[in-house]
Amino acid sequence: MTKSQWSLRAVPAHLEQRYVSEGWWTDATLGGRVAEWLAAAPDTGVHIHSRTHDWHGTYADIDEEARRLVSCLRREGIEPGAAVAFQIPNWRESVVAFTGLAMGGYILVPITHIYGRKEVSFILSECGASAYISPAAYGHVDYAEIIDNSPLAGLRLHVVVGDGGDRPAPEGVRRVGWDQVAGGESALELPEPAADDIAVLAYTSGTTSDPKGAIHNHRTLLSELGHMTAWTNMTRPNLMGSPVAHATGMLGGVLGPLHNGGEIHLTDRWDPGHALEVMLAYDVGGGVGASIFLTSLLDHPDFSTEHIAKMARVGLGGAPVPPAVGQRAESLGIKIIRAYGSTEHPSVTGAEFEDPAELRHNTDGRPRSGVEMRIVDEDGRDLPAGTPGEIVTRGPELCLGYTNPELNVAFDDDGWYRTGDIGVLDEHGCLTITDRVKDIIIRGGENLSAAEIEEVIAAVPGVAEVAVVAAPDQRLGEHACAVVRLLPGTDPIDLPDLFSHLEEAGLARQKWPEDLRLVSDFPRTASGKIRKVDLRAQLREGTL
């Protein structure tokens, strides 16, 4: 699979020249850099902190097993340039899959381990993955069953982590166990793709009911590392709970430490009590990422001054950060910074630890180096400071479009990306996110598609109309709230009534609404469209 098989947006020549001249874009590739970083610090530690899959090794161990994965894929006829998906919790094999696929010249398709049948089958079909790496099952998701019962043209290989590699596979698909990786030879010769070849298809939920695949080449992905220093080059390593298959875990948990030659510390299930134990035992920080990772530590009865000493600086992003979180952290002696970005454009703005507390707690900071940002009205005209409008951005790490070309209307010919987020700039040039044009909920750093959830709830007997919107949440930033209008004469429903239907429909559990409000009608536009902005405001004000 090559870049010519996707409808990539054209980067204006003057922007390309600028990104090259300023050093953002080079001829380096993800796999080449990963191989260099692993070789440069072979004795640096890699630690998987897990109640069931605990593992402690080094860069050298990861490098060896990653090269064995490359050999395994080659033996099975999966050639460089093919799309290979991996869906693994934060285990050793997840780090091996990420580094091995990068070094092997494959197009990485990371899938968060909490995605279920609906999302996984769609992603594997749309990206045309030749191979898929996963456990047979994890939690409530049976990954092997998805492969066995979904029509997936192009999939030829299923590599199973752990037990289940001998389970019969559907016709046309070969299923092998991870022992085929561990027992193979190490690939010494690695391919050399071009820097503008596709490196990663990063799927995220958005305004459509199906996940969106953001296309990054080696240049856009590697340029993001220039913005990661403030997050990953702190006084000590940080324990990362966000999955490697999510942009936050990939960049902050693996690529950032590799780039800095630092230790990698991952955990497969975010258990605050276990995380606090790890912090003391391994002298690492915690709480980085979505605000839930920080607040869950602060809320735990085992949290102590010893932990505060290890997390003097914490970077938060990936989900809304209530100002109260920053104020609480500051009262304990913990400095936080907020940042704003997306899978499409990973780092748009960010505060600095040296900024005043008021700025760090109440804004998402200023545009990062190399990034341009504007606030515009619905016609694309620039708005003055203090006036809220849609955020449009461009920069060297902005993706090259979507796997679904119909979604590329978000990019214009001048290289600007319409984020769908509403924000306002203050007199210092700092951004504050105030609302969203695009219809997603960011729950603890995970994007949830309101349209997808609505589609399932609308099929529940007795439901006349449904709107799923973001409700404020002090722990998670926000969660999904289903606002439902019932058919006349229908008995009231509650959340358990919805849950059985959502489970039967195969919707991933983290997408299930955590709140339900029944209404006789909705606030509407003149054309009859539900005004979700009003619903969100009512939830914030406590009037819904």
N, C-alpha and C positions, 0 to 999 in steps of 0.2 A: 504494500500500500504506500503510495507516494503522495507528495503534496498535490500533484496534478489531479488526484481523484477527489479533492475537496474544493469547494468554491471559496477560496481564501480572499479576504479583502486585500486591496492593493494599498500598501503603505506609500504615501506621497514621497516623491524623490527627495525633497528638501528635508523631510523628517528622517528618512533613512540615512542621508548624508550626515545629519546632525548626530544621530545616535551612534554612528560609526566614529565620527571625529571626536566625540566626547567620551568614547571608550565603553559605551553601554553595549554596543553590538560588536562582537568579535567573530573570529572563525572557530572559536571553541565549541565543543559539543558537550551535551550532558554526560554521555557515557565516557568521553575522554576525561572530563573533569573528575568524575566519580572515581575512575581508575587511578588518576593522579593522587587524589586526596587519600584514598585507601592505602596506596603504596607509600605515601609520605609519612604516615603515622601508624605503622602496623601494630604497635603495641597499645594504642589508645583503646579504652574500654567501650564496649557496647553492652548495655544492660537492659534486659527485659524483666520487668518486675511484675510477676503474675502469681496468683494463688495456684494456678494449674500448669503454666508453661514458663516458669521462671528459667532464665538462661543468662549466663554471663560469659562474654568472650571478648574478642578484640576485632579491630579493623581487619587484621590479617585473616581471621576466621571467616568473616563476612565475605572478604574478597575471594577466598578459596571456594566457598560454597556458591557464591554468585557465578563464578566461572564454570562451575559444574552444572549449574542451571542452564547456562548458555549452551554447553555441550549437549545436554539432554534435549533441549528444544531443537537443536540442529539435527540430532539423530532421528528425531520424530518428523523431520521435514519442514520445520517452521523456520523460515529464512529471515534474515535481517530485513527490516522494513515492514514486516507484518505487524498487525495490531494484536497485542497480547493483553488480556485483562487479568487483573488479580484482585481478589476479594478476601482478605485475610485480616483478622484482628491484629493488634500490635504484638505479634510474636516475632521470633527470630526470622521465620520464613517470610514475613512481610518486608523486613529490611533487605533480606536476600533477594526477594522478587524485585523490589524497586531497583536496587543496585545492579542486579544481574540483567534485567531487561534493558536498563539504560546502557550498560557496557556492551550488551549484545546487539545494539543497534535496532531494537524493536520500538514500536510506538506503544508507549505505556498507556493503559486504560485502567486507572485505579477506580475501584468501586468500594464504597464504604460498606463495612461488613453488616450493617444494620438494614441495608436494602433487601427487600423481599422479591418474590416471584415477578411481580409486575414490572418493577424497575430493572431488575437484572436481565430479564428476557428482552426488554426493549433495548437496553444498552448494548448487549451482545449482538443483537440483530442489526442495529443501526450502524455500529462501528465496524461490523464485519470481522469481529475478532477470530483469528485462526486458532488461538489457544486461550484457555481460561484456567487460572490457578486459584484454588480455594480449598477449605476443609470440605469433607462430605456434608457436614452440618455444623452449625454453631448457634447456640441459643435456640430460638424458635424457628430459625430458617434452615430448611433442608436444601442446600445448594445443589446436590447431586440430583434431587428430584426436579429442580428447575431445568437442568440440562436434559434430563430424561424425558420431560413432557412438554418442552417448548420447541417449536420449529426454528432452528438456528442455522440457517444456510451459511456455510463457510467455516463453522466451528469444526475442527478436526481433532483437537487434543484437550483433555481435561486432566490436569495434574492435581492430585488430591493430597493435601497436607494432612498428615495423621492417618488414622484408620479409614478404610473405605476405598482404597485404590484398586481393590479387586472386585468392586461392585460392577455388575454388568452395565455396559454403556449402550446408548441407542446406536442404530446403524449409522455408520459414517464417522463416529466419534470414538477415538481411542482413549481409554481411561488408564492412567498409570499412577502409582503411588510416589510419594516424595523420596522413597528409597531409590527410585530410578535416578533422582538428582544426586543424592549423597553418594551413591556407589559408582558414579561415572567419572570420567576424566575431566581435568581442568582445562578450559579453553585458554590457550595462551595468546593466540592471534585474535584481535578484536577488529570489527569493521570500523570504517571511518566515514560516517554519513556527512552530508553537507550541513553547515550551520543553519541554513534556512529550510532544512527538512523538518517534517513534523516530529516532535518529541513526545508530546503528551496530549491525550484527549481527556480533558478534565470535566466530568459530568457533575452538574449541579441542578437542583430543583429551581424552577423559575416560574414565570407567568403562565407557561403552558402546563398541561396536565402531565406530560412526560418530561423526564430529565433533559436538560440542555447540555450538549457537548461543546465546551470551549476548546478551541484549537490553539495550542502553543507550540512554537518551534523552539529550537535550541537557543536562539537568540533572546526571544521574549522571556523564556523561563530563567535562563542564567542571569539576565539583567536584573531580575527581581532580587537576586542575592545581594546586590549593591544596597538594597534597602533593608536587609535583614540584620545588619550589624547591631543596631540598637536593641534588637530583641534577643539575639543569640550569643552575643559576645559580652555577657555580663560577668559578674565576679565569680560565678560558679555555674555548672550545668543546671538545667531545669528538667524536672520530670514532666513528660508530655503525655497527656491523656487523649488528645485529639488523634484520631487514627491516621496512619501513614497514607491511607487512600484519600484523605481529605486534604485540601490545600494547606490548612494550618499545620497539620501533622507532617505532611510531606516537606514543607518549607522550613517550619520551625523545629520539628523533631528530628529530621534526618539531614536534609540538604544544608541547613544553616550550621549545625555542628560539624558536618563533614568539611564544609568550606573553611571553618575556623580551626579544624584539627582537634575539636573538642569531643568529650565523651557524649555518647548517645544514651539517654535514659527514657524508656517508654513503658507504659503500663497498658494492659489490654482491657481492663475494666476500671473505671474511675471509682474507686472506693476511697473516700477521704481518710478513713482511719488507716488503711494500708498505705496511702500516699504519705501520711504524716510519719509513719514508721520508716518508710524508705528515705525520706528527707533526712532523718537523723542518722540512719545507718550508713548512708552513702554521701552525706554532706552535699546535698543538692537542694535547689530551690523548687518552688512549686507555685501553682496558681496562674501560670501563663496561658493565654488563649482566651476563650469565651469567659465571661465573668463568673459562670457557674463553677469553674475550676477554682477560682479564688474564694468565692463566698462559701462553698462547701467546706473548705479548709477552716475558714474563720468561724464557721458555725459548729465545728466538731468539738466535743468536750475534751479531746486530747490535744487541741491546739494550745501551744505554749509560747513563752518568750524565746525558747530555743529555736522554734520554727521561724519566728519573726526575724531573727538574726540571719536566717538563710534566704529570706525573700524581701530584702530591703528594696528591690526594684522589680516591678512586675508589669509586663506589657499585656494589655487587654485589647481584644478585637475579635471580629468574626460574628459578633452579635451586639445589639444595643447594650451600652454600659450605663446603668442609672447613676446619676451624680452621687447618690447616697453611698454607692459602693466605694467610690474614690474617697469620700469623706471619712467613711468608716476605716478604710485601710490607712489613711493618713493619720488618724487618731492613734493607731497602733505603731506608727513609725514606718509604714510601708508606702513607698512612692509608687504610684501607678501612672502609666501613660495610656492614652486611647489612640486607636488608629482606625482608619476606614479604608476598605478595599473590597474586592470581590474575586471570585474565581477568574472572571474575565480580566480584571485589572487588579492584581493582588495588593499593591500598595499605592494608594492615591494620596492620603494625608496621614499625618502622625504627629503627635506631640513629642517633646523632648523631656527627659527627666529634669533638666535644668529649668524648665518653664515653671511659672508660678502655679501653685496648686489650683487656683480658680480656672486657669486655662486647661490644665490637665484633666480636671474633673468634669468640666462642663462643655468641652469642645473635643473634636476629633483631630485637632492640630492643623498644621499648614501643609500645603502640597509638598510631596517629597521631591528631592532633587531629580531633575529630568522630566517631571510630570507637569502637565498643564491642565488647568481646571477652570471651568466657567459655570456660572449659575444663569440659566436661561428661562424664558417664559415658554409657553406651549408652542409658540411660533419660532423658537430658536433665537430670540433676541436677548442680548445680554442684559442682566438686571443689576442694579446698583447694590452695594453692600447693605446688608440689613433687610433685603427683600428676599423672601424664600422663593425658590424655583427649582427646576430640575437640574441635577448635577451632570455635566458632560465633561469627559476627560480624554486625554490622550497621553501616551508616554511609551518608553521603550519596552515595558513589560506588558503592554496591552495585547490581549490575544488577537489572533488573526481571523476571527470569525467563529461561526458555529458549524457543527456537523450538519445541522438542518439549515440549508441556505436561505430558507424563508425568514429566518430570524436575523439575518444580516442587515435588515433595515435599521438595526440599532447603530450601525456605523455609517458615517457619511464619507464623501470623497476627500475631505480634508483631514481624515484620520481621527475625527472625534467620535466618541462612544457615548450614546445616551444611556446613562446608568439606570434610569427609572426611579432613582432616589431623589427625594426632595431635601434640600439643605439651604442653609443661610450662612453667609460670610460676615464676620464681625469686622470692626475697624482695624483689627490686627491681622486680618487675612486668615483667621482660623475658621474652620468649617464646623457646623453643627448639623447633624442629620435630624430633620423634623418629621418626615413622613416618607411614604413610598408611592410612586406611581405604579410600579410593578407590584404584583399581587403575591408577595411571598411573606412567610413568617420565618424569622431567624430564631430558632429555639436552641439556646445553648450552643450557638455556632453552626447549627445544621439548618440548611435552607429547606423549608417545607412549602410545597406548591398548594396554595389555596384552591386553585382550579381542580387539582387532582382530588383533594379531599372532598370538595363540593360535589364532584361528579359521582362519588360513591354514596355520599349522604343523600343526594337527590333521589336515589333509587330506593330509599327506605320507605316502606308503606306509610302513607299518611303525611309525608313531607311535601308541601306545596312549593316551597322556595327556601334556599339556604345561602347564606353568605358566611364564609370562613375568614376571620380577620385576626390580626395580632392583638393579644391582650397583654398589658404590662405584667412583668414577672420579676420580682426582686432577685430571684436566684438565677433564672435562665435568661433574663433580658426580656423575653416575651414568649408566650405560648399560644397555641391555636385555640380560638374560641369559635364555636359554631353557633351562628344566629339563625334560628329556624322559624319559618312561618308554616303552620300546619294547615291541612285542608279543613274546612268547616266540619264540625262534628267529630273530629279525630280526638281521641284521648291524648292527654299530655304524655310526652316521652321524656326519658332521662338518659344520662350518659351510658349506663349499662345496656339500654335498648340499642344504642348506636354501636357499641363495641362489638357485639356478636355479629352484626352485619359487616362491619369493617374488617373483622377477622376473616369472615367467609369470603370477602372480596379480595383478600390477599394484600391489603394495604399494610405497609410496614408500621409497626406499633408506635414508633416515635412520631408518626404523623397523626395519630388519633387525637382529636380535640380533648383538652383538659378542662374545658368549660363549655356550658351549653346555656343559651338564652333563648327563650321562646317569645316571639313578638307577634302582634296582630298585623303589623305591616312594617315596611322599611322606609327610612328616609330615601328619597329618590330625586333624580335629576328631572328636568322638564320632559325628557324623552322616556322616563320610566325606569332608567337604570338605577340600581341600588348604589347609594352614596356610601361606599365603604369608609371614606375618610371621616364621615360623620359617626359611623359606628365605632371606629377606633377612638375618636375623640370622646364619645360617650363612655367607652370602657375606661379610658384614662381618668375621666372625671367621676366615674362611679355612678353614672346616671342611667346605664343600660341594665 
